[in-house]
Amino acid sequence: LPEATLFDESSVSSVWLEAVERATKFIRSVVMGDSNGGAAGGKTASSGGNIPVSDQHTALALLLELAVQRSSLNHLLSSVLLLLQLWDNANKQVTDNRFDSN
C-alpha cells in the first residue's frame, strides 16, 4: 500500500478504523511481550511471557507500517516512543557478569 493510505480518516469507514485500532492495540501488546493480548493479568516478557522474539520483531514491523499508513504525528511519535521504551528495557536487562574480587 502507498504511504498515508489511512491519513484521511473521513474517507475511511469507521468500522475499518475501529478494526485498525484494535489490531494496533493487540500488535503493541505482542511487541511488549504481553502473552495475554493486553487483557488484565497478562504476563509480560520480564515476568515470563512466552512470545518468541521473532514474533515480536514481526509485530514491531507491522506496528511501524500501520503508523506510516496512518501518517499522523500522534501515531508516528507513539511508535518512536515505543522504540525508545524497547531500547531502554533492553539496556536494563543487560546484567554485569564481571566478578568483583574486592
C-alpha positions as a Markdown table, in Angstrom:
| # | Residue | x | y | z |
|---|---|---|---|---|
| 1 | Leu | 0.0 | 0.0 | 0.0 |
| 2 | Pro | 1.2 | 3.5 | -0.6 |
| 3 | Glu | 2.1 | 5.6 | 2.5 |
| 4 | Ala | -0.6 | 7.5 | 4.3 |
| 5 | Thr | -3.5 | 5.4 | 3.0 |
| 6 | Leu | -5.3 | 5.9 | 6.3 |
| 7 | Phe | -4.4 | 9.5 | 6.7 |
| 8 | Asp | -7.8 | 10.9 | 5.7 |
| 9 | Glu | -10.0 | 9.3 | 8.3 |
| 10 | Ser | -13.1 | 10.9 | 7.0 |
| 11 | Ser | -12.9 | 8.8 | 3.8 |
| 12 | Val | -12.4 | 5.6 | 5.7 |
| 13 | Ser | -15.2 | 3.5 | 7.2 |
| 14 | Ser | -15.5 | 3.9 | 11.0 |
| 15 | Val | -15.7 | 0.1 | 11.2 |
| 16 | Trp | -12.3 | -0.2 | 9.4 |
| 17 | Leu | -10.8 | 2.4 | 11.7 |
| 18 | Glu | -12.0 | 0.5 | 14.8 |
| 19 | Ala | -10.6 | -2.7 | 13.4 |
| 20 | Val | -7.2 | -1.0 | 12.8 |
| 21 | Glu | -7.3 | 0.5 | 16.3 |
| 22 | Arg | -7.9 | -2.9 | 17.8 |
| 23 | Ala | -5.3 | -4.6 | 15.7 |
| 24 | Thr | -2.8 | -1.9 | 16.7 |
| 25 | Lys | -3.6 | -2.5 | 20.4 |
| 26 | Phe | -3.1 | -6.2 | 20.0 |
| 27 | Ile | 0.1 | -5.9 | 18.0 |
| 28 | Arg | 1.5 | -3.4 | 20.6 |
| 29 | Ser | 0.8 | -6.0 | 23.3 |
| 30 | Val | 2.7 | -8.6 | 21.3 |
| 31 | Val | 5.7 | -6.2 | 20.8 |
| 32 | Met | 5.7 | -5.6 | 24.6 |
| 33 | Gly | 5.7 | -9.3 | 25.3 |
| 34 | Asp | 2.2 | -9.5 | 26.8 |
| 35 | Ser | 1.1 | -13.1 | 26.1 |
| 36 | Asn | -2.5 | -12.3 | 27.0 |
| 37 | Gly | -3.1 | -9.8 | 24.2 |
| 38 | Gly | -3.4 | -6.8 | 26.5 |
| 39 | Ala | -6.0 | -8.3 | 28.8 |
| 40 | Ala | -5.8 | -7.7 | 32.5 |
| 41 | Gly | -3.4 | -10.0 | 34.3 |
| 42 | Gly | -1.3 | -10.8 | 31.2 |
| 43 | Lys | 2.3 | -11.8 | 31.6 |
| 44 | Thr | 5.0 | -9.6 | 30.3 |
| 45 | Ala | 8.3 | -10.5 | 28.8 |
| 46 | Ser | 10.1 | -9.6 | 32.0 |
| 47 | Ser | 7.8 | -11.8 | 34.1 |
| 48 | Gly | 7.9 | -14.9 | 31.9 |
| 49 | Gly | 5.9 | -14.2 | 28.8 |
| 50 | Asn | 6.3 | -16.8 | 26.1 |
| 51 | Ile | 6.1 | -14.8 | 22.9 |
| 52 | Pro | 9.1 | -15.7 | 20.6 |
| 53 | Val | 11.4 | -12.8 | 19.8 |
| 54 | Ser | 11.0 | -13.3 | 16.1 |
| 55 | Asp | 7.2 | -12.9 | 16.5 |
| 56 | Gln | 7.8 | -9.7 | 18.5 |
| 57 | His | 10.1 | -8.4 | 15.7 |
| 58 | Thr | 7.4 | -9.2 | 13.1 |
| 59 | Ala | 4.7 | -7.5 | 15.2 |
| 60 | Leu | 7.0 | -4.4 | 15.6 |
| 61 | Ala | 7.4 | -4.2 | 11.8 |
| 62 | Leu | 3.6 | -4.4 | 11.4 |
| 63 | Leu | 3.1 | -1.7 | 14.0 |
| 64 | Leu | 5.5 | 0.6 | 12.4 |
| 65 | Glu | 3.9 | 0.0 | 9.0 |
| 66 | Leu | 0.4 | 0.8 | 10.5 |
| 67 | Ala | 1.9 | 4.1 | 11.9 |
| 68 | Val | 3.2 | 5.0 | 8.4 |
| 69 | Gln | -0.2 | 4.2 | 6.9 |
| 70 | Arg | -2.0 | 6.4 | 9.4 |
| 71 | Ser | 0.6 | 9.1 | 8.8 |
| 72 | Ser | -0.4 | 11.3 | 11.7 |
| 73 | Leu | 2.1 | 12.9 | 14.1 |
| 74 | Asn | 0.4 | 11.2 | 17.0 |
| 75 | His | 0.8 | 7.7 | 15.6 |
| 76 | Leu | 4.4 | 8.3 | 14.4 |
| 77 | Leu | 5.5 | 9.8 | 17.7 |
| 78 | Ser | 3.8 | 6.9 | 19.6 |
| 79 | Ser | 5.9 | 4.5 | 17.5 |
| 80 | Val | 9.1 | 6.4 | 18.3 |
| 81 | Leu | 8.3 | 6.4 | 22.0 |
| 82 | Leu | 7.7 | 2.6 | 21.8 |
| 83 | Leu | 11.1 | 2.1 | 20.1 |
| 84 | Leu | 12.8 | 4.2 | 22.8 |
| 85 | Gln | 11.0 | 2.2 | 25.5 |
| 86 | Leu | 12.0 | -1.1 | 24.0 |
| 87 | Trp | 15.6 | 0.2 | 23.7 |
| 88 | Asp | 15.6 | 1.3 | 27.4 |
| 89 | Asn | 14.1 | -2.0 | 28.5 |
| 90 | Ala | 16.8 | -3.9 | 26.6 |
| 91 | Asn | 19.5 | -1.8 | 28.2 |
| 92 | Lys | 18.1 | -2.5 | 31.7 |
| 93 | Gln | 18.1 | -6.3 | 31.1 |
| 94 | Val | 21.8 | -6.4 | 30.4 |
| 95 | Thr | 23.5 | -7.9 | 33.5 |
| 96 | Asp | 27.0 | -7.3 | 34.5 |
| 97 | Asn | 28.7 | -10.7 | 34.8 |
| 98 | Arg | 32.0 | -9.5 | 36.0 |
| 99 | Phe | 33.3 | -10.9 | 39.3 |
| 100 | Asp | 34.1 | -8.3 | 42.0 |
| 101 | Ser | 37.3 | -9.6 | 43.6 |
| 102 | Asn | 37.4 | -6.9 | 46.4 |
